[in-house]
């Protein structure tokens, strides 16, 4: 029996791409937070960015390896990405944080679909701001 190549399945490849992108952006945002002189970024913000990056990497790696339980890692990634997006959106004056929120929401939606979850993302969670717009 031939094994399937996860990178050839377009939905799977799309989710892997989104997970790797979210992993990268969360780490970039974490660096951004750590480089700020102000103290408005606290432990919870930093921990959530780190955990989001880690859950995205785990999901991507499980999908690439075509492990049978990658659906569970995608479900976790969905939950963590939504929490991270919510936290990042609190910083309405910071374009880096808003960019991270958008990428996290995109990844969450891909992971929700990959996990086969019946969880519906509300319209407000799907709304993405146009690039460069700060609310």
SVG drawing of the C-alpha trace seen along z (x, -y; Angstrom):
<svg xmlns="http://www.w3.org/2000/svg" viewBox="-21 -53 36 55">
<polyline fill="none" stroke="black" stroke-width="0.4" points="0.0,0.0 1.5,-3.3 1.6,-6.1 0.1,-9.5 2.4,-12.5 0.9,-15.1 2.3,-17.9 0.2,-16.7 -3.2,-17.0 -4.1,-20.6 -6.2,-21.1 -3.5,-19.5 -0.7,-21.5 -2.7,-24.7 -3.0,-23.9 0.7,-23.0 1.6,-26.3 -0.7,-28.3 0.7,-26.5 4.3,-27.3 3.4,-30.9 1.6,-31.3 4.6,-29.7 6.9,-32.2 4.7,-35.3 4.1,-34.4 7.9,-34.1 8.4,-37.4 5.7,-39.0 7.2,-37.6 10.5,-39.1 8.7,-42.4 7.2,-42.3 10.5,-41.5 12.2,-44.4 9.7,-47.0 10.8,-49.4 7.2,-49.6 5.8,-47.1 2.3,-46.7 3.3,-43.2 3.0,-40.9 3.7,-37.2 0.4,-36.0 0.9,-37.7 4.4,-36.3 3.4,-32.8 0.5,-32.6 2.6,-33.7 5.1,-31.0 2.5,-28.3 0.7,-29.3 4.0,-29.1 4.7,-25.7 1.2,-24.3 1.4,-25.5 4.8,-23.8 3.5,-20.6 0.5,-20.5 2.5,-21.2 5.1,-18.5 2.4,-15.9 0.7,-16.7 4.0,-16.5 4.7,-13.1 1.1,-12.1 0.5,-10.8 -3.0,-9.5 -3.6,-11.7 -2.8,-15.0 -6.5,-15.9 -6.1,-16.2 -3.1,-18.5 -5.1,-20.6 -7.9,-20.9 -5.5,-22.1 -3.9,-24.5 -7.3,-25.9 -8.1,-26.6 -4.6,-28.2 -4.6,-30.3 -8.0,-31.7 -6.9,-32.6 -3.7,-34.1 -5.6,-36.2 -8.0,-37.4 -5.1,-38.5 -3.2,-40.2 -6.2,-42.1 -6.3,-43.8 -3.4,-45.9 -5.3,-48.0 -2.5,-50.5 0.2,-48.0 0.2,-46.9 2.5,-43.9 0.1,-42.6 -2.8,-43.0 -0.9,-41.3 -0.3,-38.4 -4.0,-38.2 -4.9,-38.0 -2.4,-35.2 -3.6,-33.3 -7.2,-33.5 -6.3,-32.2 -4.4,-29.3 -7.2,-28.6 -9.7,-28.3 -7.4,-26.0 -6.9,-23.8 -10.6,-23.8 -11.3,-22.4 -8.4,-19.9 -9.6,-18.7 -13.0,-18.1 -14.5,-20.1 -18.0,-21.3 -17.1,-24.4 -18.3,-27.5 -16.2,-30.6 -18.4,-33.6 -18.6,-36.3 -16.7,-38.7 -13.9,-36.2 -13.7,-35.8 -13.6,-39.6 -10.1,-40.6 -9.0,-44.2 -7.5,-45.4 -3.7,-45.4 -2.2,-48.4 -5.4,-49.4 -5.3,-49.9 -8.5,-50.1"/>
</svg>
